[in-house]
């Protein structure tokens, strides 16, 4: 603990002070349930309210190309712990992520200038979860709610939910933003 009352975290990314924990919420759901569409609208809504929003996309099947012979590959092979790729308009920070055990600490450091972080995916992660559920005509999918602990479900489908699970329409992003502000951002 630091003199200011915040916590001093030591991580693979270095040391940093945390005077407050940034809320991190995972939005989970089956493929093509509408997670990206909902999160895009939610980020716009929260940003319009003056909040600084960070996002994480869980893509476990994506390979980040580290092509042999490129400068970034040579630097990684030489022992670089992290690689920041800069273009004229964008940047992408990469590092070896062997497991998700310290992801919460990494997010606190990487998104320290944000008020809230929303993750698309990561249904087995340590963060509170909101399920985005849509019935598909061809595939009989059941919601994760009940099998996985979720705090809310965003769906127009008529589904049974565990007691205490909030429900939102995908068309009512304002109500979902209100829920997040009250539950995670009220002081």
C-alpha positions as CSV (number, residue, x, y, z in Angstrom):
1,X,0.0,0.0,0.0
2,X,1.3,3.5,-0.8
3,X,1.1,6.6,1.3
4,X,-1.9,7.9,-0.7
5,X,-3.8,4.7,0.2
6,X,-3.5,3.2,-3.3
7,X,-2.0,-0.2,-3.9
8,X,1.4,-0.6,-5.5
9,X,1.3,-3.4,-8.0
10,X,4.4,-5.2,-9.3
11,X,3.7,-7.0,-12.6
12,X,5.5,-8.4,-15.6
13,X,4.8,-4.9,-17.1
14,X,6.4,-3.1,-14.2
15,X,5.3,-1.3,-11.1
16,X,2.5,1.1,-10.8
17,X,0.2,2.7,-8.3
18,X,-3.5,2.0,-8.2
19,X,-5.6,4.5,-6.3
20,X,-8.8,2.8,-7.6
21,X,-9.5,-0.4,-9.4
22,X,-10.9,0.1,-12.9
23,X,-14.0,-2.0,-13.4
24,X,-13.6,-4.7,-16.0
25,X,-16.7,-6.5,-17.4
26,X,-16.7,-9.3,-19.9
27,X,-19.5,-9.5,-22.5
28,X,-19.9,-13.1,-23.4
29,X,-22.1,-15.0,-25.8
30,X,-22.3,-17.5,-28.6
31,X,-20.8,-16.8,-32.0
32,X,-22.9,-14.2,-34.0
33,X,-25.0,-13.2,-30.9
34,X,-24.4,-9.5,-31.5
35,X,-21.6,-8.9,-29.0
36,X,-19.6,-6.5,-31.2
37,X,-22.6,-4.6,-32.4
38,X,-23.8,-4.1,-28.8
39,X,-20.4,-3.2,-27.5
40,X,-19.9,-0.6,-30.3
41,X,-23.2,1.1,-29.3
42,X,-22.4,0.8,-25.6
43,X,-18.9,2.4,-26.0
44,X,-20.5,5.2,-28.0
45,X,-23.1,5.8,-25.2
46,X,-20.6,5.7,-22.4
47,X,-18.2,7.9,-24.2
48,X,-21.0,10.4,-24.9
49,X,-21.6,10.5,-21.1
50,X,-18.0,11.6,-20.7
51,X,-16.5,8.3,-19.7
52,X,-13.1,7.0,-20.9
53,X,-13.8,3.5,-22.2
54,X,-11.2,0.8,-22.9
55,X,-11.9,-2.4,-24.8
56,X,-10.3,-5.8,-25.1
57,X,-11.2,-8.4,-27.7
58,X,-10.5,-12.0,-26.6
59,X,-9.4,-13.8,-29.8
60,X,-8.0,-17.2,-28.7
61,X,-7.7,-18.6,-32.2
62,X,-6.0,-15.5,-33.7
63,X,-2.3,-15.8,-34.3
64,X,-0.4,-12.5,-34.2
65,X,2.1,-12.8,-37.0
66,X,5.7,-12.6,-35.9
67,X,7.2,-13.4,-39.3
68,X,10.8,-14.6,-39.3
69,X,13.1,-12.1,-40.9
70,X,11.1,-9.0,-39.9
71,X,12.5,-6.4,-37.6
72,X,9.9,-7.2,-34.9
73,X,10.7,-10.9,-35.0
74,X,14.4,-10.3,-34.7
75,X,13.8,-8.0,-31.7
76,X,11.5,-10.6,-30.1
77,X,14.1,-13.4,-30.7
78,X,16.8,-11.2,-29.1
79,X,14.8,-11.1,-25.9
80,X,12.5,-8.1,-26.1
81,X,9.7,-8.6,-23.5
82,X,7.2,-6.3,-25.3
83,X,7.0,-5.0,-28.8
84,X,5.2,-1.7,-29.7
85,X,4.4,-1.6,-33.4
86,X,3.8,2.0,-34.5
87,X,2.2,3.1,-37.7
88,X,1.4,6.7,-38.7
89,X,-2.0,6.5,-37.1
90,X,-2.0,3.5,-34.8
91,X,0.0,1.5,-32.3
92,X,-0.3,-2.2,-31.1
93,X,1.5,-3.5,-28.1
94,X,2.3,-7.2,-28.0
95,X,3.9,-9.5,-25.5
96,X,4.0,-13.1,-24.7
97,X,0.8,-14.0,-22.9
98,X,1.3,-17.4,-21.4
99,X,-1.8,-17.5,-19.2
100,X,-4.6,-15.3,-18.0
101,X,-3.8,-15.4,-14.3
102,X,-2.4,-11.8,-14.2
103,X,-4.7,-10.3,-16.8
104,X,-6.6,-8.3,-14.2
105,X,-3.3,-6.6,-13.1
106,X,-2.2,-6.1,-16.7
107,X,-5.5,-4.4,-17.6
108,X,-5.3,-2.1,-14.5
109,X,-1.9,-0.9,-15.8
110,X,-2.5,-0.8,-19.5
111,X,-5.9,1.0,-19.1
112,X,-5.0,3.2,-16.2
113,X,-6.4,6.3,-18.0
114,X,-9.8,4.6,-18.5
115,X,-12.9,4.7,-16.3
116,X,-14.1,1.3,-17.4
117,X,-12.9,-1.6,-19.5
118,X,-15.2,-3.8,-21.6
119,X,-14.0,-7.2,-22.8
120,X,-15.6,-8.9,-25.7
121,X,-15.4,-12.6,-24.8
122,X,-13.4,-14.3,-22.1
123,X,-16.3,-16.3,-20.7
124,X,-14.0,-18.3,-18.4
125,X,-12.1,-15.2,-17.2
126,X,-12.2,-13.7,-13.7
127,X,-14.4,-10.7,-14.5
128,X,-18.1,-10.1,-14.0
129,X,-20.0,-11.2,-17.1
130,X,-22.9,-10.0,-19.1
131,X,-24.3,-12.4,-21.7
132,X,-25.5,-11.3,-25.1
133,X,-27.9,-14.0,-26.2
134,X,-29.8,-14.4,-29.5
135,X,-31.6,-17.4,-30.7
136,X,-30.5,-18.6,-34.1
137,X,-33.0,-20.4,-36.3
138,X,-30.6,-23.0,-37.4
139,X,-28.7,-23.8,-34.2
140,X,-30.4,-24.6,-31.0
141,X,-28.3,-22.7,-28.5
142,X,-29.0,-22.3,-24.9
143,X,-27.9,-19.3,-22.9
144,X,-24.7,-19.6,-20.8
145,X,-26.6,-18.0,-17.8
146,X,-27.0,-20.6,-15.2
147,X,-24.0,-22.7,-16.4
148,X,-21.8,-19.6,-16.1
149,X,-22.3,-16.9,-13.5
150,X,-23.6,-13.8,-15.2
151,X,-24.8,-10.5,-13.7
152,X,-27.0,-9.7,-16.6
153,X,-28.3,-10.9,-20.0
154,X,-29.0,-8.8,-23.1
155,X,-31.6,-10.6,-25.2
156,X,-35.0,-10.2,-26.8
157,X,-35.5,-14.0,-26.5
158,X,-37.9,-15.4,-24.0
159,X,-35.5,-17.3,-21.7
160,X,-35.5,-18.4,-18.1
161,X,-32.8,-16.7,-16.1
162,X,-31.3,-17.4,-12.6
163,X,-32.8,-15.3,-9.8
164,X,-31.2,-11.9,-9.5
165,X,-30.0,-11.8,-13.1
166,X,-30.7,-8.4,-14.8
167,X,-32.2,-8.5,-18.3
168,X,-31.9,-5.8,-21.0
169,X,-33.1,-5.5,-24.5
170,X,-30.3,-5.1,-27.1
171,X,-32.2,-2.0,-28.3
172,X,-32.0,-0.3,-24.9
173,X,-28.3,0.5,-24.6
174,X,-29.1,3.5,-22.4
175,X,-30.5,1.2,-19.7
176,X,-27.5,-1.1,-19.9
177,X,-25.2,2.0,-19.6
178,X,-27.2,3.1,-16.6
179,X,-26.8,-0.4,-15.0
180,X,-23.0,-0.3,-15.5
181,X,-22.7,3.2,-14.1
182,X,-24.7,2.4,-11.0
183,X,-23.2,-1.0,-10.4
184,X,-19.5,-0.2,-11.2
185,X,-18.9,3.5,-11.3
186,X,-20.9,5.0,-8.4
187,X,-18.8,6.3,-5.6
